[in-house]
Structure formats: structure tokens, C-alpha cells
Amino acid sequence: MKRLLIVCGFALLSGLMFSSCTKEEDEPVPPAIAFNQQAGFVTGDVTASYGDTLRFGIILQGNGTDNIVKFGIKANDQVLLDSTINTQSFVFNFYTTKSIADQEVWVFTATDIAGNKKEETITITGEFGPINAYTTILMGAQDNVDAESFLSFSENQATKYFQATAFQNQEKIDIFCFFENTVSHQNMMSLGSPGSNITGVFEGASSPDNYTTKNLTNFFKTELTAAQFDAIENDAVIIDAYNADEARKKASVLTAGDVYAIKIQSGLYGLIKVIAVSGEETGTLEIAVKIQKQ
């Protein structure tokens, strides 16, 4: 304490303009960061569903002396904005959509010309939908008498049917398995649906050709790996994986490891992983499925 008094006394004698010898006066004053509090803006930590619009309003205020010269935004350590400015006040509005990430940590940083820095964070936690997962479904091609060729996802169940029973439940049928061996489509284990207008595969009065209710399922071949499929626990990745513009009415040349995104007639999205393919018209197809719950 005695030493402190001596130092302060020296400062006064030397004519330096200090009103007191306190630590607080030496503390730098950083810029301030605030968030628009109006309705519709993200004002703090929040939950959001995949694809939800997130609207941010960022308000920066300098310390009255040192202009703010840099403003940055990061999301999960990815730099989204690194802007140079020169002002005491700055407002920045933007919007984005909720990604597939379980959690997004948004970091907003303001730095003034004196090097004083202020950082604020907002965490967006994903609130994604539940799914049904089926680890193995064995289907038969059109002439297989031991494994069912038709599949339904109605009532949160994966139910298989032989051709005759499928005809009696045609309003539930979402997918069928078949083998193609024609001039234009050779040696292909495939998936289609009653609404795909694929004809001449199944024979008889109970053929999908004769359905009065023809559900359509569309397929899109994704770049997801089998391991990525296995790791999915909610519907965010499933929805994100589907590409409506590139989707087709059937999935052909099915190969172990392929992952297809689907959208069925009811509007639900799902993923199909091909596990194994064997044989031809009497062959089998083993798949795993993850699909939104109804």
C-alpha cells in the first residue's frame, strides 16, 4: 500500500492528468453488440426445425471515441462474413435457414480501431422430427415365390405383401421390387411403385397394372454413404437429401451401398440403403429404410 501511494504521488508531481489512481480507468471500452428485439427476429438462444427461417438483426455501437472497423460472423467456426467498416454505429440484418446440424453456434464479433473487441453468441438447437428405422427388409423380384415383392409404409409400419395380397391393399402399397432384363434395361434389380406407370412386369389380374389406387414414390440417388445412413437419428438429413428436381419414378441398377432418398404418396420422406442384391427375376433385394413417422 505504501508503494502505491508513492507512485501516485509521483504521477501528480509530474503533471500527468489523472483524477485518481484506479484500475478501472485503464480498462479498455469495447464496442457493444445487441440484437433486434422486434418480433420475428432471433433475439437469443432458440430451437428451430430443419428449414425454418432464422432472421437476425445485429446492432453495433462504438465506445464514442474509437470507430468500429471490423465486423465478423461465424457459424460453427465457419466464417460467413468478415467485413471492413469505419463507423460508430452499424446495423446488419440478414436471414438464413436452419441446417441439418443438431446445434449451430453463431458468433458475432466487432473490433474497433484501437483493437478493442466484443463478441456475442447465439445457439440454435435443432428440433427435428422422429423417424422409423428398419434395419433389414428382404424383398423378392417379380417371380420370387418365397419373398414378398410389395412394401407399404402405412401406419408407421414396414409391411410386405405378396402380389395377390398387395392387390387387396393397393391403397397402402408404396414400393415394389422387380428385375429388368430387356433390350434397353438389362440385368437391373430395381424399385418402382404402382404410380410409376411401369407395366408388363407382374402378370395376372392382381398386377399393379390393374390397380385403381396407384401410389407414386419418387427416388433420388444420393451421395450419402452407408455409414452416414447408419448414423441418422432424425428427419433433418432425410429431408435435405431429397432432390425433387432430379428425382425419378424408379431406382435402377441397385448396388450394395447405394443410398436413395424417397418421397412417398403421403408426403413422407425417407432413405433406402441397399444392403445386398442377388439373382434375377427370382432374386432378392435386401434394404434398410429410415422414414419420417406419420
C-alpha positions, 0 to 999 in steps of 0.5 A, spaced: 500 500 500 505 504 501 508 503 494 502 505 491 501 511 494 508 513 492 507 512 485 501 516 485 504 521 488 509 521 483 504 521 477 501 528 480 508 531 481 509 530 474 503 533 471 500 527 468 492 528 468 489 523 472 483 524 477 485 518 481 489 512 481 484 506 479 484 500 475 478 501 472 480 507 468 485 503 464 480 498 462 479 498 455 471 500 452 469 495 447 464 496 442 457 493 444 453 488 440 445 487 441 440 484 437 433 486 434 428 485 439 422 486 434 418 480 433 420 475 428 427 476 429 432 471 433 433 475 439 437 469 443 438 462 444 432 458 440 430 451 437 428 451 430 426 445 425 430 443 419 428 449 414 425 454 418 427 461 417 432 464 422 432 472 421 437 476 425 438 483 426 445 485 429 446 492 432 453 495 433 455 501 437 462 504 438 465 506 445 464 514 442 471 515 441 474 509 437 470 507 430 468 500 429 472 497 423 471 490 423 465 486 423 465 478 423 460 472 423 461 465 424 457 459 424 460 453 427 467 456 426 465 457 419 466 464 417 460 467 413 462 474 413 468 478 415 467 485 413 471 492 413 467 498 416 469 505 419 463 507 423 460 508 430 454 505 429 452 499 424 446 495 423 446 488 419 440 484 418 440 478 414 436 471 414 438 464 413 435 457 414 436 452 419 441 446 417 441 439 418 446 440 424 443 438 431 446 445 434 449 451 430 453 456 434 453 463 431 458 468 433 458 475 432 464 479 433 466 487 432 473 490 433 474 497 433 480 501 431 484 501 437 483 493 437 478 493 442 473 487 441 466 484 443 463 478 441 456 475 442 453 468 441 447 465 439 445 457 439 440 454 435 438 447 437 435 443 432 428 440 433 427 435 428 422 430 427 422 422 429 423 417 424 422 409 423 428 405 422 428 398 419 434 395 419 433 389 414 427 388 409 428 382 404 424 383 398 423 378 392 423 380 384 417 379 380 417 371 380 420 370 387 415 365 390 418 365 397 419 373 398 414 378 398 415 383 392 410 389 395 412 394 401 407 399 404 409 404 409 402 405 412 401 406 419 408 407 421 409 400 419 414 396 414 409 391 411 410 386 405 405 383 401 405 378 396 402 380 389 395 377 390 395 380 397 398 387 395 392 387 390 387 387 396 391 393 399 393 397 393 391 403 397 397 402 402 402 399 397 408 404 396 414 400 393 415 394 389 421 390 387 422 387 380 428 385 375 429 388 368 432 384 363 430 387 356 433 390 350 434 397 353 434 395 361 438 389 362 440 385 368 437 391 373 434 389 380 430 395 381 424 399 385 418 402 382 411 403 385 404 402 382 404 410 380 410 409 376 406 407 370 411 401 369 407 395 366 408 388 363 412 386 369 407 382 374 402 378 370 395 376 372 389 380 374 392 382 381 398 386 377 399 393 379 397 394 372 390 393 374 390 397 380 385 403 381 389 406 387 396 407 384 401 410 389 407 414 386 414 414 390 419 418 387 427 416 388 433 420 388 440 417 388 444 420 393 451 421 395 450 419 402 454 413 404 452 407 408 455 409 414 452 416 414 445 412 413 447 408 419 448 414 423 441 418 422 437 419 428 432 424 425 428 427 419 433 433 418 438 429 413 432 425 410 429 431 408 435 435 405 437 429 401 431 429 397 432 432 390 425 433 387 428 436 381 432 430 379 428 425 382 425 419 378 419 414 378 424 408 379 431 406 382 435 402 377 441 398 377 441 397 385 448 396 388 450 394 395 451 401 398 447 405 394 443 410 398 436 413 395 432 418 398 424 417 397 418 421 397 412 417 398 404 418 396 403 421 403 408 426 403 413 422 407 420 422 406 425 417 407 432 413 405 433 406 402 440 403 403 441 397 399 444 392 403 445 386 398 442 384 391 442 377 388 439 373 382 434 375 377 427 375 376 427 370 382 432 374 386 432 378 392 433 385 394 435 386 401 434 394 404 434 398 410 429 404 410 429 410 415 422 414 414 419 420 417 413 417 422 406 419 420 
